[in-house]
């Protein structure tokens, strides 16, 4: 299993959290998505390393933007 954390800009409420979690959760291999609204971070557990562009596209689809990945 692989864990990656992303900083996402623009999230301000629980609806934002749900939207980002839902879109990332649709990616193949994703096991868990945890969003820390106060920190603007999204932690993703997956079967294997995810393509950063795919995660960024999912976040974009939710209406937000990936700023950094760690």
N, CA, C and O of each residue as an XYZ file, in Angstrom:
280
protein
N       0.847     -1.179      0.000
C       0.000      0.000      0.000
C       0.891      1.241      0.000
O       1.983      1.241      0.568
N       0.403      2.292     -0.647
C       1.124      3.552     -0.766
C       0.271      4.669     -0.182
O      -0.951      4.676     -0.330
N       0.931      5.613      0.483
C       0.239      6.781      1.023
C       0.890      8.038      0.467
O       2.115      8.167      0.470
N       0.067      8.961     -0.009
C       0.557     10.247     -0.506
C      -0.323     11.349      0.066
O      -1.523     11.166      0.271
N       0.297     12.495      0.320
C      -0.441     13.642      0.845
C      -0.311     14.801     -0.128
O       0.770     15.088     -0.642
N      -1.431     15.455     -0.368
C      -1.508     16.575     -1.303
C      -2.032     17.792     -0.557
O      -2.866     17.662      0.339
N      -1.551     18.969     -0.920
C      -2.123     20.215     -0.424
C      -3.066     20.719     -1.512
O      -2.686     20.850     -2.675
N      -4.294     20.997     -1.111
C      -5.332     21.409     -2.060
C      -5.837     22.793     -1.665
O      -6.173     23.033     -0.505
N      -5.885     23.693     -2.631
C      -6.362     25.049     -2.342
C      -7.843     25.183     -2.671
O      -8.371     24.519     -3.563
N      -8.495     26.068     -1.915
C      -9.877     26.411     -2.205
C     -10.925     25.713     -1.355
O     -12.094     26.095     -1.398
N     -10.547     24.707     -0.587
C     -11.537     23.999      0.235
C     -11.876     24.849      1.458
O     -10.991     25.312      2.177
N     -13.187     25.044      1.679
C     -13.606     25.891      2.802
C     -14.694     25.280      3.678
O     -15.005     25.820      4.739
N     -15.279     24.156      3.248
C     -16.416     23.624      3.996
C     -16.519     22.102      3.828
O     -15.744     21.490      3.094
N     -17.473     21.522      4.512
C     -17.670     20.081      4.437
C     -18.076     19.628      3.037
O     -17.718     18.527      2.618
N     -18.802     20.443      2.324
C     -19.152     20.107      0.933
C     -17.879     19.954      0.099
O     -17.777     19.041     -0.722
N     -16.913     20.843      0.308
C     -15.629     20.763     -0.391
C     -14.947     19.432     -0.084
O     -14.452     18.752     -0.984
N     -14.927     19.076      1.184
C     -14.319     17.821      1.628
C     -14.984     16.642      0.932
O     -14.303     15.752      0.424
N     -16.295     16.636      0.909
C     -17.031     15.536      0.284
C     -16.762     15.449     -1.215
O     -16.594     14.356     -1.758
N     -16.724     16.594     -1.879
C     -16.484     16.614     -3.320
C     -15.102     16.072     -3.663
O     -14.963     15.235     -4.555
N     -14.081     16.548     -2.957
C     -12.708     16.107     -3.216
C     -12.568     14.623     -2.897
O     -11.982     13.873     -3.678
N     -13.099     14.198     -1.763
C     -13.026     12.782     -1.376
C     -13.708     11.890     -2.406
O     -13.183     10.836     -2.766
N     -14.862     12.305     -2.875
C     -15.620     11.522     -3.838
C     -14.865     11.379     -5.153
O     -14.767     10.276     -5.691
N     -14.334     12.472     -5.673
C     -13.639     12.425     -6.965
C     -12.354     11.603     -6.885
O     -12.087     10.795     -7.775
N     -11.565     11.793     -5.848
C     -10.333     11.012     -5.711
C     -10.676      9.547     -5.475
O      -9.988      8.656     -5.973
N     -11.727      9.301     -4.726
C     -12.138      7.929     -4.433
C     -12.527      7.132     -5.665
O     -12.557      5.903     -5.616
N     -12.824      7.804     -6.766
C     -13.188      7.125     -8.013
C     -11.971      6.569     -8.752
O     -12.115      5.738     -9.649
N     -10.767      7.028     -8.378
C      -9.556      6.576     -9.060
C      -9.274      5.112     -8.736
O      -9.461      4.667     -7.603
N      -8.831      4.384     -9.728
C      -8.530      2.971     -9.564
C      -7.427      2.759     -8.529
O      -6.379      3.403     -8.580
N      -7.676      1.854     -7.599
C      -6.683      1.501     -6.597
C      -6.765      2.283     -5.303
O      -6.080      1.945     -4.337
N      -7.593      3.331     -5.260
C      -7.706      4.138     -4.044
C      -8.456      3.345     -2.982
O      -9.544      2.824     -3.231
N      -7.860      3.261     -1.794
C      -8.473      2.544     -0.674
C      -9.118      3.490      0.336
O     -10.154      3.172      0.920
N      -8.498      4.659      0.540
C      -9.005      5.587      1.553
C      -8.572      7.003      1.202
O      -7.475      7.216      0.685
N      -9.444      7.973      1.488
C      -9.142      9.395      1.291
C      -9.496     10.102      2.586
O     -10.623     10.005      3.073
N      -8.516     10.820      3.143
C      -8.746     11.585      4.361
C      -8.412     13.050      4.085
O      -7.319     13.375      3.620
N      -9.370     13.923      4.380
C      -9.187     15.353      4.135
C      -9.133     16.081      5.468
O     -10.006     15.909      6.318
N      -8.092     16.902      5.642
C      -7.970     17.772      6.813
C      -8.265     19.187      6.320
O      -7.396     19.861      5.767
N      -9.492     19.616      6.529
C      -9.940     20.912      6.015
C      -9.108     22.055      6.579
O      -8.752     22.975      5.843
N      -8.792     22.016      7.868
C      -8.055     23.114      8.489
C      -6.643     23.250      7.930
O      -6.099     24.354      7.895
N      -6.054     22.164      7.500
C      -4.693     22.184      6.940
C      -4.705     22.241      5.412
O      -3.673     22.507      4.795
N      -5.855     21.997      4.804
C      -5.946     21.967      3.351
C      -5.217     20.772      2.758
O      -4.726     20.827      1.631
N      -5.150     19.686      3.533
C      -4.412     18.517      3.059
C      -5.350     17.344      2.778
O      -6.401     17.187      3.398
N      -4.920     16.531      1.815
C      -5.653     15.332      1.438
C      -4.656     14.181      1.439
O      -3.654     14.213      0.724
N      -4.937     13.169      2.244
C      -4.075     11.996      2.321
C      -4.799     10.841      1.647
O      -5.957     10.554      1.947
N      -4.093     10.181      0.727
C      -4.691      9.117     -0.068
C      -3.900      7.825      0.129
O      -2.688      7.787     -0.083
N      -4.596      6.778      0.534
C      -4.019      5.434      0.603
C      -4.473      4.690     -0.639
O      -5.654      4.698     -0.984
N      -3.517      4.042     -1.315
C      -3.852      3.317     -2.540
C      -3.032      2.040     -2.642
O      -2.027      1.869     -1.953
N      -3.480      1.154     -3.512
C      -2.792     -0.118     -3.709
C      -1.377      0.088     -4.230
O      -0.462     -0.638     -3.843
N      -1.190      1.068     -5.101
C       0.108      1.392     -5.694
C       0.168      2.908     -5.864
O      -0.839      3.597     -5.705
N       1.337      3.412     -6.184
C       1.485      4.851     -6.384
C       0.522      5.329     -7.470
O       0.391      4.712     -8.528
N      -0.141      6.434     -7.180
C      -1.087      7.012     -8.141
C      -0.375      8.001     -9.043
O       0.613      8.620     -8.650
N      -0.881      8.141    -10.242
C      -0.386      9.145    -11.174
C      -0.805     10.516    -10.638
O      -1.992     10.778    -10.442
N       0.171     11.376    -10.406
C      -0.118     12.705     -9.865
C      -1.061     13.504    -10.733
O      -1.890     14.260    -10.228
N      -0.936     13.338    -12.050
C      -1.826     14.057    -12.967
C      -3.269     13.589    -12.819
O      -4.200     14.384    -12.954
N      -3.456     12.300    -12.543
C      -4.808     11.764    -12.360
C      -5.432     12.319    -11.081
O      -6.616     12.652    -11.054
N      -4.632     12.416    -10.027
C      -5.134     12.982     -8.765
C      -5.468     14.451     -8.973
O      -6.525     14.913     -8.545
N      -4.580     15.186     -9.627
C      -4.821     16.608     -9.888
C      -6.081     16.803    -10.725
O      -6.851     17.732    -10.480
N      -6.294     15.937    -11.706
C      -7.491     16.020    -12.541
C      -8.750     15.750    -11.725
O      -9.771     16.407    -11.928
N      -8.687     14.793    -10.809
C      -9.837     14.485     -9.953
C     -10.157     15.669     -9.046
O     -11.321     16.025     -8.867
N      -9.123     16.274     -8.478
C      -9.322     17.443     -7.612
C      -9.884     18.599     -8.439
O     -10.769     19.319     -7.977
N      -9.376     18.776     -9.651
C      -9.872     19.815    -10.547
C     -11.341     19.580    -10.878
O     -12.128     20.526    -10.919
N     -11.708     18.338    -11.111
C     -13.104     17.985    -11.407
C     -14.021     18.382    -10.247
O     -15.181     18.741    -10.451
N     -13.479     18.309     -9.023
C     -14.260     18.697     -7.842
C     -14.313     20.210     -7.687
O     -15.093     20.724     -6.885
N     -13.478     20.935     -8.459
C     -13.505     22.393     -8.409
C     -12.388     23.017     -7.601
O     -12.485     24.182     -7.214
N     -11.322     22.266     -7.337
C     -10.223     22.740     -6.503
C      -8.906     22.469     -7.213
O      -8.897     21.949     -8.329
N      -7.793     22.818     -6.573
C      -6.503     22.684     -7.230
C      -5.464     22.087     -6.290
O      -5.341     22.497     -5.136
N      -4.707     21.098     -6.810
C      -3.577     20.548     -6.058
C      -2.454     21.563     -6.134
O      -2.088     22.017     -7.219
N      -1.902     21.923     -4.965
C      -0.808     22.876     -4.892
C       0.526     22.142     -4.782
O       1.482     22.473     -5.483
N       0.587     21.148     -3.902
C       1.811     20.373     -3.712
C       1.476     18.926     -3.395
O       0.356     18.596     -3.006
N       2.477     18.069     -3.571
C       2.353     16.654     -3.209
C       3.553     16.284     -2.379
O       4.679     16.685     -2.676
N       3.304     15.502     -1.315
C       4.422     15.010     -0.509
C       4.247     13.546     -0.208
O       5.090     12.949      0.462
